[in-house]
Amino acid sequence: MNLAEFRRILKQTAILPILLLVIMGGLALALIRQSSTATTALDVSDRITADIIDLEKLILDQETGLRGYELTHDPSLLQPYETAAAQMPQSFQALSEKLRDRRRQPLRLANLRDRYQLWLAFSQSVLARPADHLTDPAADVKGKVLMDGIRDEIREMLEAETRARNIRLEAVRLRQKQEFFVILLASLVIGIVLALFTRNRLHRVSRSYQTALAQISQTSHNLYDSQQKYLTTLESIGDAVISCDLNGNIEFMNAVAQDLTGWTASEAIGRPLQDVFNIIHEETREIAENPVDKVRRLNQVIGLANHTALISRQGKEFVIDDSAAPIRNAQGEMTGIVLVFRNVTEKKRTEAALIAGEKLAVAGRLAATIAHEIHNPLDSVANLLYLLTGEENPEKRSEYLQMAQQELGRTMQISRTMLSLYREPKAPVNIDLQELIDGVLLLLDRRIQQLSIRTELQVVDTATIEGFPAELRQVFTNVFVNAIEAAGLFGSIAITLSKAPPEELLPAGIIVEVADSGAGFPPASIEHLFQPFFTTKGDQGTGLGLWVSMGIVQKHGGTIRVRNGDSEPFSGAHVSIYLPTRSLLHTAPRIAAPPAVS
Amino acid sequence: MPTSSPLILCIDDEVCGLSIRKIVLERSGFRVLTAPDGPSGLELFHQHPIDLVVLDYAMPGMNGGEVAERMRAAIPEVPILLLSAYLDLPPSVAKSVDSTIMKGNNPEVLIEKLIELLPPVKRRLRKAP
């Protein structure tokens, strides 16, 4: 039931009783009117009776006056007679009007009038007599008979009227009884109708209420279940999770978080995050910025600085990898901060071992290349020395010596390049990237020659950056070897150095783009290229090259992007290495997002 | 009956080293033909009555192993000596050559090896220095 329906029912339950009461009022009014008509009829009857009695009294007055005059001859005694006689026609008229609607009474009245007229005529005759003959017994008898007739008629009329009144009275009583029953019945019916209707409506409301109640109860149940489910999920998650309110006070922490921080949830909840989540820079031992402050400041998801170590309550130290994110409500307002972190101490150790292993492998591969490079001129020198021992001709001798010197020069150059590989400074130094790349290409020259690969090196501007040369040499060796292998026989490789202007998050730097004419990356492989042990070279690759390269470039504050080219001849892999001009190695930020692959 | 000294075919992409080797071998009484890569080496191999081939392994385009296989397929009797800076050559290569020598050794080792590989008739025709 919705609100509109509920209002409709409310309206109905208000309007129906009013309607029924109006009907009831109308009925009562009609009954009262009927009853008053009946009462009026009774009134009329009473007035008729009174009029008849008045009429009789007037007639009696006349008779009494006449009798007095007869006995005393005193004309003054005729006064009542005269007065009554004057009123008589009026009284008859009034009575006749009242009796107009009656069936038999007008007839009786006419009889009465006739008899009165007879008596009146008799009375006139008495008055007309001479004064000495006023008393006449015979005439008196006649007068008495006439008057008795009048009296009989009047009695009859009175009796008839009384009968009529009684009948009416009976009718009134019957009606009253009927009215009583009608009202009783109507009240009963209305009462029942009202009761049934209200009951029905209330039932509906009540049912809706029950349904709504059940729904609310179900919803709250579901909410509770879902909350429990999420809590359990968070609780069982393999990463440590801590959530804080906007003030940085802990609201929730799961089992892993409790394990790593050494605080139990009951102890930690309500405390400021920095009390429980004590983080420092792994190497500098400086206290790291409170992630809650950082999220509030930046209002976005952040990754914590690289080399973050968590000191537990018991003083144990873990290298952690983590992120912090704002919790937002439906309106997008920040309502808290959630921290997710994991213990990467073991992973870091494994990674360090893998990196060391890959370094060795690279060194091994380089050593083999270098040995080969050195062998050729050494072979020539050995041959020349052999020739010199048996040569008498001074010209020939000096020619051989010169050739031997040349070959030795080549060897020296190679060995110098080799030496510089292992001279690694502690702090970042200025590096001319072009020089560094030239050096790497020189080392790889043999392989490039073998495969008759055409290389183009384009330098747009001076490309000096801060960094660690040996590590970057490793990166470029890796990328160039990949390009050489992909380009294959008679392939070509283009290396372009260009300046990258500063962008929102990236400072100004140099982009080294290496494009080859090979087959490109299999599309499905692109997102895995930077994962350790992923290789597209089968048994020939360790699967660590690009992963280690990415690590080195990220350490320098740069990124590596890979894509497949779309124009000939460089339709193969395009690897872009961005390196910032100013090294970020002093601040050691961590790249929060996975390597951007495009 | 052959009258001239043994004809050696040297194939190496290291042109400088190749020319020095040519002088060394000529001084040792051989006639020497040189080629800077596999295909031109094969051409010379077919044009001339080569007695022995000194082959570099790592060469652009066609490597020494491949060149040796083709020579074997054409004239199996000609001995082939593989000269290389690599320590570990693929096993298939070792099968198609008669012997291998590391670069950078004393040239006398190479000359001794050549004499050893030549058929006895040819050995005697070498004009000792």
Contacts between the chains, C-beta under 8 A, distances in Angstrom:
chain1	res1	chain2	res2	distance
A	368	B	86	8.0
A	371	B	85	6.9
A	372	B	58	6.8
A	372	B	85	4.3
A	372	B	86	6.6
A	375	B	85	3.5
A	375	B	102	7.7
A	375	B	103	4.6
A	375	B	104	5.0
A	376	B	14	5.0
A	376	B	17	5.7
A	376	B	85	6.3
A	376	B	103	6.5
A	377	B	17	7.6
A	378	B	103	7.4
A	378	B	104	4.4
A	379	B	17	5.8
A	379	B	85	7.7
A	379	B	103	4.0
A	379	B	104	4.7
A	379	B	105	7.8
A	380	B	14	7.5
A	380	B	16	6.0
A	380	B	17	4.4
A	380	B	20	5.0
A	382	B	104	6.0
A	382	B	105	6.9
A	382	B	106	6.0
A	382	B	107	6.3
A	383	B	17	7.4
A	383	B	20	4.6
A	383	B	21	5.9
A	383	B	23	7.8
A	383	B	24	4.9
A	383	B	107	5.0
A	384	B	20	5.8
A	386	B	24	6.0
A	386	B	106	6.8
A	386	B	107	4.1
A	386	B	108	7.1
A	387	B	20	7.3
A	387	B	23	5.9
A	387	B	24	5.9
A	387	B	27	6.6
A	390	B	27	6.7
A	390	B	129	6.9
A	403	B	16	7.0
A	403	B	20	6.6
A	406	B	16	7.5
A	407	B	16	7.0
A	407	B	17	8.0
A	446	B	58	7.4
A	449	B	13	7.2
A	449	B	60	5.4
A	450	B	13	7.8
A	450	B	58	6.0
A	450	B	59	6.7
A	450	B	60	4.3
A	450	B	61	7.9
A	450	B	63	7.9
A	451	B	60	6.2
A	452	B	60	4.9
A	452	B	61	6.2
A	489	B	61	6.8
